[in-house]
Amino acid sequence: MNLSVTNSPFTEGQASQINELLQTLTPNQKAWLSGYLMANQQTITTSDSVAKNETSPQTLNNNTEAMLQQNGPSVTPEKRSIAVLYGSETGNAQGLAEIFEQRLSDIGNNVTLKSMDAFKPKDLKKVEDLFIVTATHGEGDPPDNAVELHEYIHGRKAPKLNGVRFSVLALGDQTYEFFCQTGKDFDNRLAELGAERIYNRVDCDVDYEEAAEKWMANVISAIDSTPAGTESEQIVSESIKSDKEKKYSKSNPYEAEVLTNINLNGRGSNKETRHIELLLDNFGEEYEPGDCLVVLPQNDPALVDLLVSTLGWSPDTQVLINEYGDTLNLEEALTSHFEITKLTKPLLENAAMFFDNDELTEKIQDKAWIQSYIEGRDFIDLLNDFATTELQPENLHQLLRKLPPREYSISSSYKATPDEVHITVGTVRYNTHSRNRAGVCSVQFAERIQEGDTVPIYLKRNPNFKFPKDDSTPVIMIGPGTGVAPFRSYMQECEELGFEGNTWLFFGEQHFTTDFLYQTEWQEWLKDGTLSKLDVAFSRDTDQKVYVQHRITENSEQFNQWLENGAVIYICGDESKMAKDVHEAIKSVLKKEQNLSDEDAEVYLKQLKRDKRYQRDVY
């Protein structure tokens, strides 16, 4: 962003000089300058309230935050006992918690970082400062590793937490009704138990980096007791947008060439599943089975044209894309920056302010109407249903959120194909509210990305979906449809390492002849012993639909034997129905084979989760 008299407090001459200087600076020089200005501000600040309440969202962003050494006697501030606990399903909350813990430790704090299920609930009252970083799973549920602590603090045994200070960073998705619900639950309950909220909860949407940076910066300002004018430590922090383990990130993606892009389904199938192979030439990073590839998609040009026409603006109109004054032309902004295919509750509430449409203003008072209306509709529907002449280009960024990246489970092994990465993408097409709709990224792959094109990507680790490093541990893999992707990755790895046996796959789809994804490979692995056992369920090939959960119960005795032999269960795929049905099927096996009650079977599975023997990658 270039500074000007309209977007900064500087005169035209000052802004020009600063712009010229910034263009010549390296990232390290910019970081040093940021730290210099921050330390200078702390020196002249006369009240702690400035440091506590007015920290810039950029304070800790992409910087080495240097605190200048000041003259004066050395004072060692009193450091408090800090616990950073995370509830994470896909690794986002864990990654943020790890970054936060590092930043707190770098300024001399005694910090305990743990997954919520690894933290003893009774130790809550021993903590002085408690920081919760948690996602919300499904329809307002805690992530698997947060369930036990969530239940404990809401139960009768929850202790009084007077004297404990806390703050919560909540991750979620505004398209869901119970946005950031788990974070809200922890925040409200901790306050009810007498803990002091040291900084207000921050709720993050799918584009969470900037909001998370702001929360970290302000929490650190709130707890940092280093007096101004004393010698400070040099703080070295990493950026959320490009953490220390990643060379490539959302802000710095790798342009991967498409080597292969084919449809795995046979002629006549109701499905279209793309197998995509990408070249990683001089990529410099390794991945493991269970990790994800993140793709930065673009909206369909035809949809963008329709939206531009609906708005009635020129495609060359310059529009703001953020609150800092950055602009793009309308066509580019709608193609690569803004999400235009989904509605959210905040979008409707903001639209009521900018549209000046009485009908919309009235309807958003009804929460049930909002939840019903946003289902299956997009921004074009909103503009057509509630006409406006008041919306201006400079308001667009206040309505539309950023276009979220898409995450796909990697379906190849780095050890087998170190210069490539494969993903398996189910193409999404449907019709609702009298219009054809399409998945943003899946249909981009299906219709607009050809072999030889490049795609912006980066890797994302999944610490909660990790496979054994040897072949002595039995592995049960349950992955219908595209959920089979990480298991193909693991089997390629097993083949490369010479592992044999101890692997069992449950796969399901609609038809054997057209939808058996990677059929030849599974049969080869079964033949050579890399795969021990294969059970399939093709729901449309029989009069009575058969799914993977039915195959589990049919193999009840053997399934239980594998568990008793130490097997680890992996589930990948649809969370809303499949994963729940599979969970119930496994419970039925335990009740039948081990004569457990329903409650005891649930306790058994919770213990498996704590022991990392029941891992899920569901969406």
VEXNU-27092 format. One record per residue (C-alpha): x, y, z; residue in three letters. Coordinates in steps of 0.5 Angstrom, whole numbers, plus 500, padded with zeros to 3 digits. Layout:
% residues N
X,Y,Z,ALA .
...
% end
This chain:
% residues 619
500,500,500,MET .
503,507,498,ASN .
502,512,503,LEU .
498,519,502,SER .
495,524,505,VAL .
488,521,505,THR .
490,514,508,ASN .
495,516,513,SER .
497,522,518,PRO .
503,525,514,PHE .
503,531,509,THR .
504,530,502,GLU .
512,531,502,GLY .
512,526,508,GLN .
508,521,505,ALA .
513,521,499,SER .
519,521,503,GLN .
517,515,507,ILE .
514,511,500,ASN .
521,512,497,GLU .
525,509,503,LEU .
520,503,504,LEU .
521,501,497,GLN .
529,501,498,THR .
528,497,505,LEU .
530,489,506,THR .
525,485,510,PRO .
530,485,516,ASN .
531,493,515,GLN .
523,494,515,LYS .
523,489,521,ALA .
528,493,525,TRP .
525,499,524,LEU .
518,497,526,SER .
521,494,533,GLY .
525,501,533,TYR .
518,505,533,LEU .
515,500,537,MET .
520,501,543,ALA .
521,509,542,ASN .
513,509,543,GLN .
514,505,549,GLN .
519,510,552,THR .
515,516,551,ILE .
508,513,553,THR .
506,515,560,THR .
500,510,561,SER .
500,503,561,ASP .
493,503,557,SER .
496,505,551,VAL .
500,499,551,ALA .
494,495,553,LYS .
489,497,548,ASN .
492,501,542,GLU .
497,496,539,THR .
497,495,532,SER .
494,489,528,PRO .
501,489,525,GLN .
505,489,531,THR .
508,482,531,LEU .
506,481,523,ASN .
512,478,519,ASN .
517,481,524,ASN .
523,480,528,THR .
521,485,533,GLU .
527,489,536,ALA .
526,492,543,MET .
532,497,544,LEU .
536,497,549,GLN .
535,503,554,GLN .
540,506,559,ASN .
538,505,566,GLY .
539,500,572,PRO .
537,493,570,SER .
530,490,573,VAL .
528,483,572,THR .
520,483,572,PRO .
516,478,576,GLU .
514,473,571,LYS .
507,469,572,ARG .
506,462,570,SER .
502,461,563,ILE .
499,456,560,ALA .
497,456,553,VAL .
492,450,551,LEU .
489,449,544,TYR .
483,445,541,GLY .
485,443,534,SER .
482,438,529,GLU .
486,440,523,THR .
492,443,526,GLY .
490,451,525,ASN .
489,452,532,ALA .
495,448,534,GLN .
500,452,530,GLY .
497,458,532,LEU .
498,456,539,ALA .
505,454,538,GLU .
507,461,535,ILE .
504,464,541,PHE .
508,460,546,GLU .
514,461,542,GLN .
513,469,543,ARG .
511,469,550,LEU .
517,464,552,SER .
522,469,548,ASP .
520,475,553,ILE .
522,470,559,GLY .
515,467,561,ASN .
515,460,564,ASN .
510,457,559,VAL .
506,451,558,THR .
504,449,552,LEU .
499,443,551,LYS .
493,440,547,SER .
487,440,552,MET .
487,433,552,ASP .
494,432,555,ALA .
492,437,560,PHE .
490,435,567,LYS .
483,439,568,PRO .
485,439,576,LYS .
491,443,574,ASP .
487,449,572,LEU .
487,452,579,LYS .
494,452,579,LYS .
495,457,573,VAL .
496,464,573,GLU .
495,466,566,ASP .
491,461,562,LEU .
490,462,554,PHE .
485,458,550,ILE .
486,457,542,VAL .
481,453,540,THR .
477,451,533,ALA .
470,449,533,THR .
468,443,530,HIS .
462,441,526,GLY .
455,444,529,GLU .
458,448,535,GLY .
462,442,538,ASP .
469,442,541,PRO .
474,439,537,PRO .
476,432,539,ASP .
482,434,543,ASN .
478,439,547,ALA .
472,435,549,VAL .
474,433,556,GLU .
476,439,558,LEU .
470,443,555,HIS .
466,438,559,GLU .
470,438,565,TYR .
469,446,566,ILE .
462,446,565,HIS .
461,440,570,GLY .
460,440,577,ARG .
467,439,579,LYS .
469,445,576,ALA .
474,449,580,PRO .
473,457,582,LYS .
478,460,578,LEU .
479,467,582,ASN .
486,470,581,GLY .
487,466,574,VAL .
487,471,568,ARG .
485,469,561,PHE .
484,470,554,SER .
481,466,548,VAL .
482,466,541,LEU .
477,462,537,ALA .
477,459,530,LEU .
471,458,526,GLY .
467,459,519,ASP .
462,464,519,GLN .
458,460,514,THR .
456,456,520,TYR .
450,457,525,GLU .
455,456,531,PHE .
460,460,529,PHE .
466,460,534,CYS .
462,457,539,GLN .
467,453,543,THR .
471,459,544,GLY .
465,462,546,LYS .
463,457,551,ASP .
470,457,554,PHE .
470,464,554,ASP .
464,465,558,ASN .
465,459,563,ARG .
472,461,565,LEU .
469,468,567,ALA .
463,465,571,GLU .
468,461,575,LEU .
471,467,577,GLY .
477,468,572,ALA .
479,475,570,GLU .
479,476,562,ARG .
485,480,561,ILE .
483,481,554,TYR .
477,480,550,ASN .
476,474,546,ARG .
477,474,539,VAL .
473,470,534,ASP .
477,469,527,CYS .
473,467,521,ASP .
477,462,516,VAL .
482,468,514,ASP .
484,468,521,TYR .
491,471,520,GLU .
490,478,521,GLU .
485,477,527,ALA .
490,472,531,ALA .
496,477,530,GLU .
492,482,533,LYS .
490,478,539,TRP .
497,476,540,MET .
500,483,540,ALA .
495,485,545,ASN .
495,479,550,VAL .
503,480,550,ILE .
502,488,551,SER .
497,486,557,ALA .
501,481,560,ILE .
508,484,559,ASP .
510,488,566,SER .
517,490,563,THR .
518,497,565,PRO .
519,503,560,ALA .
526,505,560,GLY .
529,498,563,THR .
533,493,559,GLU .
529,489,555,SER .
530,482,551,GLU .
530,482,544,GLN .
524,479,542,ILE .
524,474,536,VAL .
518,472,533,SER .
515,468,527,GLU .
509,470,522,SER .
503,467,522,ILE .
503,468,515,LYS .
510,465,514,SER .
512,461,520,ASP .
519,458,521,LYS .
517,451,518,GLU .
514,454,512,LYS .
518,456,506,LYS .
512,457,502,TYR .
505,460,505,SER .
499,464,503,LYS .
502,470,502,SER .
508,467,498,ASN .
505,461,495,PRO .
509,456,490,TYR .
507,456,483,GLU .
506,448,481,ALA .
506,446,474,GLU .
500,441,473,VAL .
503,434,470,LEU .
497,430,470,THR .
489,432,471,ASN .
485,426,469,ILE .
478,424,471,ASN .
478,417,476,LEU .
471,416,475,ASN .
468,411,469,GLY .
463,413,463,ARG .
456,414,466,GLY .
458,415,473,SER .
454,420,477,ASN .
461,423,480,LYS .
467,426,477,GLU .
473,426,481,THR .
480,429,479,ARG .
487,426,480,HIS .
492,431,480,ILE .
499,431,480,GLU .
503,437,481,LEU .
511,438,480,LEU .
515,440,486,LEU .
521,443,482,ASP .
526,445,487,ASN .
521,446,492,PHE .
525,444,498,GLY .
520,442,503,GLU .
518,435,505,GLU .
511,432,506,TYR .
508,426,510,GLU .
502,422,509,PRO .
496,425,513,GLY .
499,432,511,ASP .
495,437,506,CYS .
496,441,500,LEU .
493,448,500,VAL .
491,451,493,VAL .
489,458,492,LEU .
483,458,488,PRO .
480,463,483,GLN .
472,464,482,ASN .
469,462,475,ASP .
470,468,470,PRO .
463,467,468,ALA .
460,468,475,LEU .
465,474,476,VAL .
462,477,469,ASP .
455,476,472,LEU .
456,479,478,LEU .
459,485,475,VAL .
453,486,471,SER .
449,485,477,THR .
452,491,480,LEU .
452,495,474,GLY .
459,497,475,TRP .
465,497,470,SER .
470,492,471,PRO .
475,497,471,ASP .
472,500,477,THR .
478,501,483,GLN .
475,498,489,VAL .
478,497,496,LEU .
480,490,498,ILE .
482,492,506,ASN .
481,497,511,GLU .
489,500,509,TYR .
487,503,503,GLY .
489,497,498,ASP .
485,497,491,THR .
484,492,485,LEU .
480,493,479,ASN .
473,490,480,LEU .
474,484,476,GLU .
481,482,479,GLU .
478,483,486,ALA .
472,479,485,LEU .
476,473,481,THR .
482,472,486,SER .
481,476,492,HIS .
473,476,495,PHE .
469,470,496,GLU .
462,471,492,ILE .
459,464,492,THR .
457,464,500,LYS .
453,468,504,LEU .
454,469,512,THR .
450,472,517,LYS .
455,478,518,PRO .
455,479,511,LEU .
447,480,511,LEU .
447,484,517,GLU .
453,489,514,ASN .
449,489,507,ALA .
443,492,511,ALA .
447,498,513,MET .
449,499,506,PHE .
443,497,501,PHE .
438,502,505,ASP .
433,496,503,ASN .
427,496,508,ASP .
425,489,507,GLU .
432,486,508,LEU .
433,491,514,THR .
426,488,517,GLU .
428,481,515,LYS .
435,480,519,ILE .
432,481,525,GLN .
429,474,525,ASP .
435,469,526,LYS .
432,463,523,ALA .
431,467,517,TRP .
438,469,516,ILE .
440,462,517,GLN .
435,459,512,SER .
437,464,507,TYR .
444,464,507,ILE .
444,456,505,GLU .
445,455,498,GLY .
445,462,496,ARG .
451,467,494,ASP .
452,475,493,PHE .
448,475,486,ILE .
442,472,490,ASP .
442,477,495,LEU .
443,483,490,LEU .
437,480,486,ASN .
433,479,492,ASP .
434,486,495,PHE .
435,491,490,ALA .
440,497,492,THR .
443,503,489,THR .
446,505,495,GLU .
452,500,495,LEU .
459,503,493,GLN .
465,500,491,PRO .
469,503,497,GLU .
464,499,501,ASN .
465,492,498,LEU .
471,490,503,HIS .
466,491,508,GLN .
461,486,506,LEU .
465,480,503,LEU .
470,476,506,ARG .
477,474,503,LYS .
477,468,498,LEU .
479,462,503,PRO .
484,457,500,PRO .
482,450,499,ARG .
485,444,503,GLU .
486,437,500,TYR .
489,431,503,SER .
495,429,500,ILE .
494,422,496,SER .
502,421,494,SER .
508,419,498,SER .
514,424,498,TYR .
519,418,499,LYS .
516,415,493,ALA .
515,421,488,THR .
519,427,492,PRO .
519,432,486,ASP .
511,431,485,GLU .
505,432,490,VAL .
498,429,488,HIS .
491,430,490,ILE .
484,427,489,THR .
479,432,488,VAL .
471,431,488,GLY .
468,436,483,THR .
462,439,486,VAL .
456,441,482,ARG .
449,442,484,TYR .
442,446,482,ASN .
439,450,488,THR .
434,456,488,HIS .
433,456,480,SER .
441,457,479,ARG .
447,452,477,ASN .
452,452,482,ARG .
459,450,482,ALA .
465,448,487,GLY .
470,454,487,VAL .
476,450,486,CYS .
474,443,484,SER .
470,446,478,VAL .
476,450,477,GLN .
481,444,476,PHE .
475,440,472,ALA .
474,445,467,GLU .
479,451,467,ARG .
486,448,469,ILE .
490,444,464,GLN .
496,440,464,GLU .
502,445,463,GLY .
498,450,467,ASP .
501,453,474,THR .
497,453,481,VAL .
499,457,487,PRO .
500,452,493,ILE .
503,451,499,TYR .
503,445,504,LEU .
500,445,511,LYS .
502,440,516,ARG .
496,436,520,ASN .
499,434,527,PRO .
493,430,529,ASN .
493,425,523,PHE .
500,422,523,LYS .
501,414,521,PHE .
506,410,525,PRO .
513,410,523,LYS .
514,402,522,ASP .
510,396,520,ASP .
509,393,527,SER .
503,397,529,THR .
496,395,525,PRO .
493,400,521,VAL .
485,401,520,ILE .
484,406,514,MET .
476,408,513,ILE .
476,412,507,GLY .
470,413,503,PRO .
470,417,496,GLY .
476,422,496,THR .
477,420,503,GLY .
481,415,501,VAL .
487,420,499,ALA .
491,420,505,PRO .
491,412,505,PHE .
494,412,498,ARG .
499,416,501,SER .
500,412,506,TYR .
500,405,502,MET .
505,409,497,GLN .
510,410,503,GLU .
509,403,506,CYS .
511,400,499,GLU .
517,405,498,GLU .
519,403,506,LEU .
518,395,504,GLY .
513,395,510,PHE .
508,389,509,GLU .
502,387,512,GLY .
498,390,518,ASN .
494,395,514,THR .
486,394,513,TRP .
482,399,508,LEU .
475,400,508,PHE .
473,404,502,PHE .
466,406,499,GLY .
463,409,493,GLU .
456,408,489,GLN .
458,403,483,HIS .
464,398,483,PHE .
465,399,475,THR .
465,407,475,THR .
467,409,482,ASP .
472,405,485,PHE .
478,410,486,LEU .
485,407,485,TYR .
482,400,484,GLN .
488,397,480,THR .
493,400,486,GLU .
489,397,491,TRP .
489,390,488,GLN .
496,390,487,GLU .
498,392,494,TRP .
493,387,496,LEU .
496,382,492,LYS .
504,383,494,ASP .
502,384,501,GLY .
503,391,502,THR .
495,391,504,LEU .
493,386,508,SER .
485,386,508,LYS .
480,390,503,LEU .
473,391,504,ASP .
469,395,500,VAL .
462,398,500,ALA .
458,400,493,PHE .
452,403,495,SER .
448,403,489,ARG .
450,396,486,ASP .
445,393,491,THR .
437,393,493,ASP .
439,395,500,GLN .
444,401,500,LYS .
451,398,504,VAL .
456,403,507,TYR .
463,402,510,VAL .
460,402,517,GLN .
456,396,515,HIS .
462,392,513,ARG .
465,394,520,ILE .
460,391,523,THR .
460,385,519,GLU .
467,384,521,ASN .
466,385,528,SER .
470,380,531,GLU .
476,381,527,GLN .
476,389,527,PHE .
476,388,535,ASN .
482,383,535,GLN .
485,388,531,TRP .
484,393,536,LEU .
486,389,542,GLU .
492,388,538,ASN .
494,395,538,GLY .
491,398,532,ALA .
490,405,530,VAL .
484,407,527,ILE .
484,413,521,TYR .
478,416,519,ILE .
477,421,513,CYS .
471,424,509,GLY .
465,427,511,ASP .
464,429,518,GLU .
456,430,518,SER .
454,423,517,LYS .
459,418,515,MET .
464,419,521,ALA .
458,419,526,LYS .
455,413,523,ASP .
462,410,523,VAL .
463,412,530,HIS .
457,408,532,GLU .
459,402,528,ALA .
465,402,532,ILE .
462,402,538,LYS .
457,397,536,SER .
463,392,535,VAL .
466,394,542,LEU .
459,393,545,LYS .
458,386,542,LYS .
465,383,542,GLU .
467,386,549,GLN .
461,386,552,ASN .
461,394,554,LEU .
455,398,555,SER .
454,404,551,ASP .
457,409,556,GLU .
463,404,557,ASP .
464,404,549,ALA .
464,411,549,GLU .
469,411,554,VAL .
474,406,551,TYR .
474,410,544,LEU .
475,417,548,LYS .
481,413,551,GLN .
483,411,544,LEU .
483,418,542,LYS .
488,420,548,ARG .
492,415,546,ASP .
492,417,538,LYS .
489,411,536,ARG .
483,414,534,TYR .
485,419,529,GLN .
480,423,524,ARG .
481,428,518,ASP .
473,430,517,VAL .
470,435,513,TYR .
% end
